Amino acid sequence: MAPTFIFESSWEVCNKVGGIYTVLSTRAKTMQDMLCDRVIFIGPDFGNADNNPLFIEDKALWKTWSKQAAKEGLRIRTGRWNIPGKPCVVLVDFKPYYPQRNELYADAWNNFQVDSLHGYGDYDEANMFSYAAALVVESFYNHSLKQEKEQVIYQAHEWMTCLGALYIRKHVPAIATIFTTHATSIGRSIAGNNKPLYQYLWAYNGTQMAQELNMEAKHSIERQTAHNVDCFTTVSDVTGHECAELLDRPCDAILMNGFEADFVPKGAAFTSRRKTARQHIFRVANALTGATFADDTMIVATSGRYEFKNKGIDVFIEAMRRTINAGTSDRSVLALIQMPGWIAGARKDLQDRLTADTTYDTPLPMPVVTHELHEAGNDRVLGMMRALGITNLDESPVKVIFVPSYLDGNDGIFNTPYYDLLIGDDLAVYPSYYEPWGYTPLEAIAFHVPCITTSLSGFGLWANKVKGSTSHLDDGVEVIDRDDYNFNDVAQAISHALLSYASLPSTEAEAIRKKAARLSQKALWKHFITYYLQAYDIALRNAAARRSSQA
């Protein structure tokens, strides 16, 4: 069975926060090609829509329904997401529903046994958005769709949209529901609290661990939604195992995260942008450290969310220490840690140096970080670098620089978007301990940057599957075997791979870069959309069976 209309809700619609934004925004064009303007993305309205470059308001879109929605008390903005495909979007103001939250939580308990008593932090905010998004779906379905002729899907992403999925299940049973968890809240918490996740996964009770780690509310709503939707999905086999054990519900389908590489430059434009990126990175590094960087300096980067253990930042820093101590490469290395931290702003002394067209031979104080940090003394990246003696001394063959800002083009130092710096890298390293999929390595190879990742990432498992055995760097991706306890082995393997790659002739390195780019083509949405079609079929069939049994 195939859908004729799809609603998708996520906290990251027109709100660039993390990997889910990439999932939705890169898939949107494929969805538009498949169901032109019969896919509606629903996101939160923070009151900044007029100043949000990702949202193009169109008050004429569904004008009749918009008036009806306003009569029902919905505060919405209609328009288009400013991404390839320009899909339809509804942004909804969720703040008016806060006074109702206790009644909504009581209904969730009575109908689906969702325990919200211990909710805190962003629990209320996410659930009020989720409820508002469901009201949008209900209103649109009731007033703008020919219900008897439609096969309608509602897909909810992450625990932040669970309350709405349950509302649709209860109040609009004709709509088939899909819940996609991109990482279980309790699995991420177990890993982030330095508990061994994988060896003991079979023995963990998700609900018991949620009580121990103060994750009861998020775990409860995620678990109960998984059990009550028509199709439950996640993004990789590694997280599928996690769902089966911690949520007590095997996934119905695995929706691997695809990509669109239409913004990756080609030919002469690629060469030019890569050269520009490298020059810019070297200029900032020189102004910070006082060191000079030859054209063949190997730029190595890691990036992503600042989860010190889960993203393997600790392993990366240890690998850089071992590379410094090895001292066996004639080629210098510049390592970048691009993880947004609690920044107070760009460093004024570094900004001053960058305004002058000068090459520097003396370092700034703290020549390891590009931005000022709140509570820098408690920052874990800087703390580990201090503990390991990584200070970017002039004689060190490896310089390590922490870039604790979002690279959105307005960070005050690089003032260049992330992709326009990524293209200049020689090698990317993502030694994750907890990584349900891993967009950063996929983005890297799309930009012809070979990468190192681990067997605990969904992307790493996929790379191995494509090859049919363990993937190595000469395939474009090095997948290092990682478990709960082999931290030192992983760090040593990264250092060894880095030094080996640094010693390759340029022709061999270029051949590996081409292999990386070719591998990325296998992960395009035109290939991975098949998994979504399977999930739609499962959801629609299960919904039909459910309605038939209740008739």
N, C-alpha and C positions, 0 to 999 in steps of 0.2 A: 504493500500500500504506500502511496505517496501523498505528501501533504499538499494542500492547495493554499494554505496560509500558515505563516509561522510568526509567533511572538518570541523574542528573546530578551531576557532582562539580566542586567549585570550592573554592579557598582561602577564598572569601568567603561560603560558606554559614554562616549564623549568626555571621558575622565581618565586621562593617561596616568595610570598608577603603576601597573606592573604587567606581567605576562599575559593576563587575561585580555587586556586591551589589545595586545598583539594578535591573540587568537581571533578575536571578534573582528578587528579592523582589517586584517589581511584576508579573512574568509569572506568579507562582505561582498566583494565584487563577484565572487563565484556564486554567492546566494542570489545576488541581483540578476545575474545571467540566468539563473535557474527559475526564479519566481519574481520577476521584475515588479518591484514595489508591493509585493505581497509578503514581504518580510518586514516586520517592525521591531526595531531595537528600542528598548525602554531603559532609560538611565536616570540618575538623580539630578534634580535641578537645584543647584546651590545658589541660585539667584545671580549667577554671573554669566548667563547665556549670552547677554549682549557683548560681553568681552571675551567670550570663549571662541577661539579661532577654529575649534573642532566642530562647532555647531552653526549651521546656517538656518536661521529661522524662516519658516514659510507659513504665515498665518492662513493662507488660502488652502493649505493641505488639509483635507477632511474638515472643511469649514462647518458643515452641518453637524457632524459628530462633535466637533470642538465646542460648539454652543451647547449641545446636550450634556457633554461632560462637565461644563461649567455649571449648568443647572444642578448637576448631581454633587457639586462641591469639589470636583477635581480641579486642581490648579496645575495646568499643563502648558507646555510649549511644544509646538509641532514644527518639524523641519527636516533637515538632512544632515547626516554625519559627513563632515568634510574630509572624506577619505576616498580612495578609488571605489567606484561603484555608486557613491553618493546615496547610501541606503536611507530609507525613511526612519525617523527617530521621533520618539516622544520623551521629553524630559518632564519629570513629575516632581512637584514640591511635596515632600513627605512630612515636613514639620507640623502641619496641622493635626497629624494623627497621634502625636505624643500623648495627649490627654486620654486617649482610648487604649493605651498600651496594656494596662492591667486586664481590661476586658478581652482584648485580643489574645493575650497570653492564657487567660482562663479558657477561652474557646479552643486554643491549640492543645491545651491539656485535655479538655473534655472530649475533643474529637480525635486527637492523634497521640495523646499521652506525651506531649512535649513538655519537658520540665524547664521552665524559665525562671525559677525562683532565684537561681544564683547568677543571673545575667549581670554583666558589668561592662564597663569600657564602651566599646562600640556596638554592643549587643542591641541596645534600643535603637540606635541610629540605623543600623542595617535592617532591622526588622520593620521599622516604620517605612523605610523605602520599599522593602519587599512587599509589604501590604499595599502601599500606594500603587506599585507597579501592577499588582493583581487586580486592583480596582480599574485601572486603565484597560487591562485585557478584558475584564468582564463587561465594561461599558462598551468598548468597541465591538466586541462579539455580539452583544445584544442589539446594537443599533446600526451597525454598518456591514454586517456579514449576512449572507443568505444561508442561515445555519444548516438547513437540511441538505445543502449542496456542497458544503465545505468539509474538508478534512483538516482540522486545525491542530497545530502543535504549540505548546507553551514550553520553552526550554529555559530553565533557571540555572544560573552559574554560581557555584560556590555556596557556602552556608548562608551568606548574606542575602540570598534570595529564597531561602527555604520556606519562610512563613507564607510568602505569596504563592508558592507552588502548592502548598497544602490548602490554601484558601481556594485556589482554582479547582483542586481535586474535590473539594467539598461542595462548592457553590456553582461551579460550571463544569459538571462531570462530562459534558460532551467534548470538552477539549482534552486531548491526550497530553500528558505531562512527561517531561524529561528533566531529570536532575543530573547535572554534571558537576562532580567534585574535582577540582584541579589539584587538590591536596587535602587530605583529611585533617581537620583541626587537631585531633588528638594525636595523629601520627607525627605531624610537624612539632607538636608540643613535646612528645616523648623524645624525639631526636634533639630538639633544641635544649632540652634539660639534661643533656649528657647521659641519657639512659640508652643502653644498647637496644636498638629497634629491631634489627633484622634477625639475629640469632634467636631471639626470644619472641619473635612476632607471634608464633603459634601459641604461646603461653599467655599472652596479654589478654586481659578482658578490657575492652574499650571503655565500658561504663565505669569499671573500677578505677582505671587509670585516669579517667576524666575527673573523678572525685579527688584523687590524690594530687592532680596537677591543677585543680581549680578551673577546670574546663567543662563543667557539667552542662551548662546551658547551651553552649555552642555544639558540643558533642551530641546532646539530646536532640536538638532540632535537625542536625545533619543526619543522625542515625534514623530518626523517625521519618524524615523525608525520603531517605533511600528506600525505606520499606513500604512507602505509600504512593510512590509515583508509578506511572505505567512503564517507564524505562529508566534504569539507573546506569549512569556511565561515568567513566573517568578517562584519563588521558594516556595511560601506559600500563603495561602488564605489571610493573613493579608496584604501582599504586593500586592496581586491581587486587593483588594479593593482600595489600594493606586493608582495603575496603572489606574484603571477605572476612578478615580476622577481627578488625577493630569495629566495624559497623555491622558485622554479622549478616552481611548481604553481598553475595557475589554480584559483580557488574553484569549487566545485560549486553554491553558493548564497550569497546575501547575506542575512544575518539582521539586518535593521535593528532598532535598539533601540526598543521601544515604551515605554509609560508608562501608569499608571493614575492618574487625577486624583480618585479618590474621597475623598482626604484634603484636597483644596482646598476651603475653606469657600465657602459661597454666600450671596448676598443680604446681609442685615444682619450676619451673622456675619463675612463677608468684610470688609465696611467697618469693623467694629469691630476686627478683628484687624490690619488694615492701619494703622489709626490708632494702635493700641497699639504696633505695631512701630516706626513712625516716631518716636513720642515717646521710645521707649526708645533708639533709635539717636541721636537728638539729645541725649538726656541724657548718654550716654557721651561723645559728641563734645564737648559743652560742658565736661564735667569734665576732659577731656584737653587741649583746646586753649584753653579760656577764651573761645571765640567763642560767640555766640548764633546760633541758626538759626531763621529764619522758617518758618512752616508750608509755604510754597511752595518751600523749598530742594529742589533736585533731588538725590535720592540715587542715585548711580551706583555699581554694584558689579561686581567681577570675583571669581571664586572657582574653586576646584578644587585639583588636585594642584600642589604647589610644583615645577613644572618651568619654570624661568625663561624659557627661549626657547620651548620646545615649546608652552606654554600662552599665550604672548604677554604675559607679565607685563611684559617690557621695553617692548613696544609700548604697553601701557596706561599705564605711567608716563610715557613720552615724550608720549603724547597728552594727559595731564593737564598736563604742562609747557606744551604749546602752547596748551591751553585757558586756563591761567593768563595766559600772555603775550598772548593775544588780547584779553582784558579787554573784550569787547564785549557781554556779557550782563548784564542788570539782575538776573538771577536767580542767587543763589549756588548753588554745587555742593558737595556732600559726597561724596567718592569713597572707597569701601571696597575694600581689597585683602584678601580673605578666603582666605588660603592657609596651611595648617598648616606652621609652621616648627619649628625646634629650640628649643622654649620651655623656660624654666626655671621658669615659673609666672606667675600674674597679677601685675601691678604693684601693690604694696602702696599706693603713694601714690594711685593711681587708685581702688583699692578704698575707701580711706578717704574720698575725695571722694564716691564714689557712695553711701556710707552716710548722708550728710547731705542733707536736702531743701533744697538751695541751688543757685542759679545762679551760676556762676563767671565772672569777667572777667579772670583771669590764667591763662596756660598752665602746665602742668607742664613740667619739663625733658623733652626729647625728646617733644614733643607730636605725634608721628607714629606711635606704636606703642602698642598696648594691653597688651602682655605683655613680661615680661623674656625675653631670648633668650640662649642660650649662644653665645658668640663673636659678639656683635652686630656687632662691627667687621668681620666677614667675611660678614655677611648681604648677599645680592645686592640684595634689595629696598631695604633701608635704604641700602646703598652707592650705588645709582643715584639714589635720592631726594636724598642728600647731594650727589652730583656735579651734579645738575641744579638744586640750590638750592631744593628743595621742603621747606620748613620750617614751613609752616602759620602764617606771619606773620598778624597780626590783619587787616591790610589786604588780604590775598589773597582774591579772590572764590572760589577753589577750595581746599578743604581735603582733603588726602589722608591717610587713616588706614590703617595696616597692622594687620590682625587676624591674627596668626600662630598661631591656635589652632583645633583642631576645634571647631565650634559644635554641641556635643552637649547643650547645656543645663547643662553643669557646667564651663565654661571659667574661671570666677572673675570675669569682667567682665560680659559680656552675660547669661550664665546662661540663655540662650534657644536652643532648637534652630534650626538653619539655616533651615528652611522658615518659621519664625515671625518671622524677620528678612527673608527674601527677599520676603515679601508686602508689605513696606514700601518696597521699591525703586521708583524711577521708570523706571530704565533699567539694563540689564545689558550688560556688554561682555566678549566672549570672543574675543580676536583671535588665535586659535591658529595656530601654524605646523605643529604635528603633532597631529592630533585625529581618530582613526579614526571616532568618532561625535560625541560631545559631549552628555552628559546635562545639563550645567549650563544651556545655552540652552533645552533642552526643558523643564526644570523651571521656568525663568524664565517662559516664555510660558504654562505651565500656571497660574502664579500671576498672570497678566495683566500681566507685566512685559515690554515690548518689549525686544528685544536686538539687539546688533551682534555678528556673527561673521564668519568668513571662508570663502572658497571652498576652503580646504584642510581643512575639517572635514566629516565625513560629514553632520552635521546641516545645515550650510550648503548642501551640494549637494542634500539632500532638499528644503529650503525653496525653492530655485530650481526644482527639478523640479515641486513642487506648483504653483508659480505659472506655470511654463512659460517663464520668463525670469528675469533677475536680480531677486531680491527686495530691496525697499527698506524703509526704516523705516516708511513709511506703510502697508506690508503687514503690519507687526508684527515683521518681522525684516529687518535690514539685512545683506546678505551682501557683504562687501568683497572684491574680487579680491586675492588674495595669492599671491606666488611666492617664490622663494629670495632675491630681491634688493630688493624694494620696501618695505622697512621704513618708510622715511620717508613714502612715499605712504599707507601704511596708517594710520600715526599721525595724519597730517593729515586723512584721511578720517574717522577716529573723532572727532577734535576738531570737525570741521565738522558731523558728524551730531549730536553732543552739543549743540552750540550752537544748531543749527537746532531740535532737539527742545525745548530749554529755552525757545525763543521762541514756541512754539505756544500758542494759546489753550487753556484747559483742556478745552473741548469737543472740540477736535481731538485732543488728547492722549488723552482718554478713548476716543475712537473707535478710535485705534490700539491702545490696551490691549485693547479688545474683539476686534479683529482678531487680536491675538497669541493670546488665549485660544481663539478659534475655530480657529486653525491647530493648536494643541496637540491639539485633538480628533481631528485626522486621524492622529495618531501613537499613538492608544490601541492597546492590545494586541489588542483585538477586530479591528483592521485588520491589524496586523503579524504576528499568529500564523500567518497564511497562509504566510509565508515559512518558518516552522518546519515546517509540514505538508509543504511541498515538500521540505525537507531530509530529513525522516523517510522520505518515499517514495523519495528517491534512495538513502539509506543502506540501506534494507531491500531494495530491488531489487538494488543492487550486492552486498550480502551474500549474497543468494540466488544470484546469478550466480557469485560466488566459490566458494560451497560446491558448486554444481553442477559447476564446472570441476575441483574437487578430488576429487569423488566417484569 
